[in-house]
Every structure is written in structure tokens, then in C-alpha cells.
């Protein structure tokens, strides 16, 4: 089989790494890819215009691509799956109307309300005055979310009314997230512990993956601004087997059924961000693709052929028996550029990648890198996802940080406490 993979971050490096392990696969073309992906067996990085969906589909036809896998949400929300399916090209990812589950938080919240899927109380506001009036009425803490795509950064958990007002101004007056903030969703603040539960689906069958936990805040102790994710681990002990079954029956299956009723068939990876408190599970958000950095910890635990599963999703033949998991644990530590998620400098030379990657059961996933003058340099806020697989969380954490210590670049920043909740629990 010939595979086309869209994207060039850490999530796509993890996908390419797992896809390359499939005996079904002969070649993997990655658009645009990154220096880490370029070193993988079977992989070739290709430069195409990601905004021209027909150009990508033309390329898939020319290269006799058997399955296309889409990483980034923006490409799915733009409708790449519709273009491919209209040409009879198999693709793993939801159509544009199903991807609206992530593309519009207002759509997502209204769908959950209509079909009684548990989530926080909310209000959708289209102007500043009504948004601020609602904050005055509700008080704080309150969550302010940009309606559209904001690369994982359009959410502010405001602990005071002043913070909420400032977030509304940022989004709706200063257009910090462009059109994404033209509408905002104001949500009840939910207490509890978050977990991410991804699932494979062909639009009928839903098969959950191993639960993971992301670390959104930039600094230790969950302090500082939200980021795209500073690390993750799996499995997340907060998601017990009983809670996983509950999430599957009250959230994952119902939302796929709800989309079907609305004429929006969903195929691909469904990501549910969940808030857990006691035996209560509620939806924080849905995403229409693999999470980042959750993918870097979930896929190393998959004990099945990922390509077989994704092809089954794309052709409506998914079966739960295809999906098996290792009884091990993973930890991913994100190494970021100094200053992230604010302003930061690119072009810092990275050393120690080979030494870290040579460690047993360690993979260094490239998130924001490029090659310059024969050297790998930083080219993004989140630069690397250093991931280790071991018998348990503690061992995986020790191995991941052991690998991190071998890697150097100027002003590198990483959290020292990834997986603290899992270890504290014990």
C-alpha cells in the first residue's frame, strides 16, 4: 500500500512512525513532513500547497495512493475529506460537516445540548456587550472559548471577572484569534481532573483507545498560560474501566449517533476531552482528529496494525477485535522554545537527538524542527516530543527525562513534572 499523510508536527511524526511499522505499507508520502519523519523507513517528505485541496487530491491520484491520513484539524475543517471522497479516494478523517464538531464550539455545544450529551452549561455570544453582561450575571470562575479554530490556544479559564472581560476583549475586540473569536462560548467552570479519550470510528462502530492525560499549562504545577500541550502520559489512571465504559456509552457512541441523525457521517479519529469528578464524566471539548501530544503516547501502546484499522474506518468495516493494546505505559515530555506560548526565536541548533533516540524504548518525535546547513534547528514553539515506553508510568517518566537530558538547544524549556497526577495518585 501507498500512504499519503498530511501534516508536519509531532502528531504526524508519531503517525508516520506507527504507519511505517505496518507490513501492508510500501511507501509513505508526507506533506510537508519534518526532519524526523524524513529519517523514517518508507517515508518521503513532499512539498504541496496544503490550502489547495484539489492539488493534494491530484497528487494522490498520480501517486496511486491507497489511503490518505489527515493530521491537522484545519485541513479537515476546510473539507479535504469531501474532495477525496468525491473522487473515490479512501481517506481517514471526517467530512467538512462532521469536522464542524471541532471547527465550531457553538455547533458542538448545541449538538450536545440537543442530544443530552453531558457537558458544562454554556452561552453562545456574538457581540461583546452580551458576553460581558453574561459574565457580570454569572460571575467567576468562568471559561471563555473562541468559537473557531485557534490551534489549541483559544480557551481562557478565567478565575476572576476581570480575567474573563480581558479574554472577551482579546477575542472579540482585538481579534487575537482572527475570525475564530468572532463568536465566543462562555461556559460554566467545571472542577475535576481532565483526561483525553480518543476513539476510532467508521461512522457506525466506535472503538475507544487508551485514555491519556495532557498537560496544557506551560509551567510546573499547572501554572502559567495554556499551550498546545507540554507533555502527556498514558494510560491515565483517573479513567478507570468503569468510567471508560460510561464515557463510551454516554458520550462517544451518542455523539456519533447524533451526527448521523444530523446527516453528518463521521469517519476517522474522534477526540473527547473529558472532565472527571467522582463518577461523573462530562465533555470539555471534541476534536475531529488525533490529539497532540496525546498521539505520541497512545500510538506506542497500540498492539495492532494501525493501517488496517484506519483502512477499516475509511471503508466502513471497523471491528473492535482489530484494536489491541500493550499492558505498558508511556510518557511524552515536550521540549519547547523559550518564551512559548508567547514570542520565541527560531533557528536554534539542536544537539543530542541521535543519543536520545538510541536509548531503548525511546522515540524523539519532531514537532517544530527544520533542517538548515545540514543541522536540525528549532522551527516552532513546541520543538520535540521525547517519548518513552516502559512497564509503568514511573519507569516511563524516568526514561523520558533521561532522554531529555541528552538533548540541547538554546533557551529550551520543558516541564519537570509530566505525569505528576498519576504518580501523586499512588
N, C-alpha and C positions, 0 to 999 in steps of 0.2 A: 504493500500500500504506500501511496504518496500522501503525505500530510502537509497541509498549509496551516501555520499557526500565526495568528495576528497579535502583535504586541511586542514590547521590548523591555519589560520590567522584571522584577523578582518573581512575580506570579508566573509570567511566561517562561522564565528560566526553569522554574520548578515543573511546569507543564511539559516543556521540551525534554527535560531530564527524564521524566517518567515515561513520556511517549516513546523516547529513544530505546527504552528497555523492552518494548513490545516486539516479539518475533514477527508480528504481522507487518511491521514497518520497514520500508526500504529507504525512504528519504523523507526529510522534514525541511520544508522551506519556511523561514520565519521572517515576518515583516513587522518592524525592521530588525528585530533581534538585538543582541548586545555582545560584547566581547566574551562573556562567559558562555553564552549559547553557542557562539561560533566555534568553541572548542569541543562541543559535544559530538559524539559519533552520529552520523547520518544527517547532521544539521548544516544548513547553509542559510546565511542571512541575506535578505533581499531588500532593496530599496524601492518602495512603491508609494504612491500618494494615498495615505490612509483616508483622506477625505473624498477620494474618487472611488466609490464602491463598485462601479462598473469596471474600472481598471483592474481592481483586485479580482473580480469575477472573471474577467478576460484572462488574467494570468492563471487562475485556477483551471480554466478550460485548456489553455495552451500547455500547461504542465501535467495534464491528466491527473489532477488532484482527486483523491478518493474521499477525503474528509477534511473539512476546514474547521478549526477550533479557534474561537474568538476569546481573547483575554479581556480587553478593556471595555468598560461599560459604555463609553461614548460611542464606540463603533456599533455596538448592539442597539443603543437608543437611536442612532442615525438610520438603522434599518438594513444593515448588511445581510441579515438572515433572509429578509424578504427578497432581496436582489438575487441571492444564491438559489433560494428555493424556486423562484420564478424560472430559473434556468435549469432546474433539475440537478443542482449541485448539492450533495449532502453537506450539512453544516451543523455543528454543535453550538447552539445558542438560540435564545428566543427571538421571535419576530419583533418588529418595532412596537406593535400594540401591546405585546406581553411585557416587553422591556420597560414599558412605562411604569411598571411596578417599582423600578428604581429611578427612572427618569423624572417622575413627579411624585414628591412625597404627599402632595394633596390627593392625587389619584389613589395612591397606596392606602392612605388613612381612610378615605371614603369607602374604598373597597372592603377594608377590614370592618368598618362600622356596619356596612350593608349586610355582610355575611357573618357577623358576630364572631370575628376572629379577635382574640384578646390582645388589646394594646392600650396605650395611655390615652386618656381623654385629650381632646385637641380642638383647635380652631384654626381654620384657614383664613388668612388676611391678605387682601390685595392692595391695601394702602396703609401708610404709616400711622395715620390717626386711629384707625380701628385697631391696629396691632398694639399701639401704646395704651389705648383705652382698655383693652383686654388684660394687659399686664397690670395696669392700675387696679383693675377689678379682682384679678386672681392673686396678685402678689407673687413673691418669690419663695423658694426656688422655682424656676420655670425653664423650659427648654425651647430655644429659638432655632428653627431649622430653615435654611434656604430651600425652596421648593424643588429646584432643579439640581443638576449635577454640579458638584463643587469639589471633586477629587478627594472626598472624604473629610473635607475641612469646613463644610458649611453648617456645622452644628455647634451651638454655644449652650453649655449648661450654665445658666445664669443663676448665681446664688443670691443676688440682690436685684431689686427692681432697676437700679442704676445700670447694672451689667446688661440686663435684658434690653433696656432702652438703647444702650450703646450698640448692642448687637443688631437691633432693628435698624438703627441709623446706618450702620456699616453696610447692611444688606440692601436696604430699600432706598436710602438717600445717596450713599457714597458708591453704590453698585460694586462693592468689593468682589462679588462673585458674578458680575455681569447680569445677564438675563436670568440666571439661576435664582437670584434673590428678588425678582420682581414680585413674587408671592412668597409669603413666609407661612410656616406652620408653627403654631405655638402649642406646646404640649405640656401636660402635667408632668412634673418631675417624679420619676419612678425610683424608689430605693431598691437596693438589692445588688446582685452580682451578675455581670454580663457574661454571656457565652455566645459563641458563633456555631450554628449548626447548618452545615452545607448539605445539599442533597442532590443526587442525580435524578432527573425525571425525563420521561419521553412524552409527557403531556397527559399520561394516564397513571402509570406506576411512579411512585415516589420512594426512593431508597436513600435514607439518611447516611451521611458519612460520620466519621468520628468527631465528636464535639471538641472545639478548641476555644482558647481564650486569647484575645488580642490585648495589647497594652497601648492605649491611644495617647495618653499624656506623654509629653516629651521627656520629663524628668522622673527620677526615682520617687517611689512613694505615690505615684499617680499625681504628680504635681506639674504645673505649667500648662501651656496651651495644648489643644488637641492636635494630633498629627494624622497622617495616613496609617500609622501603626508603627510602634517602636520594637515590636517583637511579639512572639506568640508561643503557645505550647499546646500539646495535645497528648492524650485526652485530657479534657478539663473535668476534674473530679466533681465540680459543682453540678454538672449534668449527670445525675445518676441515671441508671437504666429506667427507673420508673418515670423520671422527668423526660427522658428522651422519648419514651413511648407516648407520654402525654403531649409533648411538642409535635410529634408526628401526627397524632390523631386530632389535635385541636388547632394546629397551625399549618403544618406543611401540606398535608392532604387537602384540608379545606381551602387553602388559597389557590392551589392548582385547580380544584373543582370550581371555585368561584370564577377564576379566569376563563375556564371553559364555558361556563354559563354566560359570560360576557362576550363570548366569541373570540377569545384570545388564547389560543393554544400555546402552552409554554413547554419548550423543549430545551434542555441544557442543564446548567448548574443553577440551582436556587439557593440563595444565601439568606438565612434568617439570623439576624442579630437579636438575641433574646435577653430579657431581664428576668432573673430568677430570684424569688424571695420565698423561703419556705417551700411549699408545694405548688406555688403559683408560677406560671410561665407566661410572659407577655412579649409581644413583638416590639422591639425598639425600631427596627428598620428591616426592609427587604432589599437585597441587591440581586441583580439579574446575571451574576457571573461569579467565578471563583473569587474568594477574598484575598487580600494582600496585606499582611503576610500569612494569613491562615493556610493558604495553599502550600506554603513552604513547610508546614508542619503536618498537614493532613496527608498529602500525597506520599511521603516516605513511609507512612503506616499502611498504605493500600497494598494488600497482598493478592491483587488481581491485575489483569491486563487492562490498563486504563483505556486503551484504544478500542478494545472490544466493547467496553461499557459505553463509551461515547458514541460509537457507531450504532449501538443498540438504541441509545437515546435519540439519535438522529433519524433512525428508521422505524421508531415506534415498537421496538421489540425488547425493551428492557425487562429484566427479570432479577428479582432480589438475590437469587442464587449466584449471580455473576460477581457480586461485590463481597469481598472478604478482607479482613483486617488483621494486622500483626498485633500480638499482645505485647507491645512495647510502647515507648514514649518518645516524644520529640520536643526539642526547644529550639527556637529561632531567635537570635539576637540581631537586631537591625543596627548597623553602623551608619550613622548619618553625618552629613556635613555640619560643621559648627555654625550655629545660627538658625538652622532649620527648626521649626517651620517658617521662620521669618526669612530675611535675606541671608544668603550664603554665597561663598565663592566656589566656582568650579575649577577643574583643571589641576587638582592636587594629585601628585603621583602616588599610586597605591603599591605598597610592597608587602611581601609575605603571603600572597594568595596561594602560591604553589605549596608552601609549607603547611598552611592551614588546611588546604584541600587534600593533602596527602594523609592527614590523620584518619584513623579508622572510623567509619560511620559518620564522617563529617562532610557536608557539601556546602560550598560557599556560593550562594545564589547572587548574581549580579542584578542590582535594581536600578542604579543610576551611574553607569560607567560608560566610557568610550575609549577607543584606542587612539593614542597620539604619539607619533615618533617611536613606534614600537613598544610603548609603555601603556599600561592601563591607568587611566586617570578618572577622577570623580566628575560626574556629569548629571548631578541631581541632588535633591535633598536627602532622600534615602538612597544610600550608595550600595550597601551589601546586606544580605540576609544570611548570617552564619548559622547553619542548622546542624544539629547533631541528633542521632538516633541512638537510644540506649534502652536498658531494661526497665528504667523508671525515670520519673521527672528529674529527680536529684542528679542521677548519673548523666542524663542528657544535658542538664544545665551546666554541670561541671565541664563536660566535653566541649560544649558550645563556647563557653567563656575561655577555655584553654585555647581554642582556635582563634578567638577574637584577639587574644594577646599576641598572636603571631603576625597580625595584620596592622600595618601602619599607614596613615596618611595625615597630613597636616590638619589640625583642628577637628579630628574625628570625635564624634560624640555618640555614646551609646549608654543605655540604661544598664545598671549593675544588678537589677533586681527582677529580671524577667522570670516569670513563674512563681513569684513570691506568694501569691494567694494559694496555689496548690501546695506549696511546702509549708506555709503557715497553718493550713488546714490540718496537716498531720502533726 
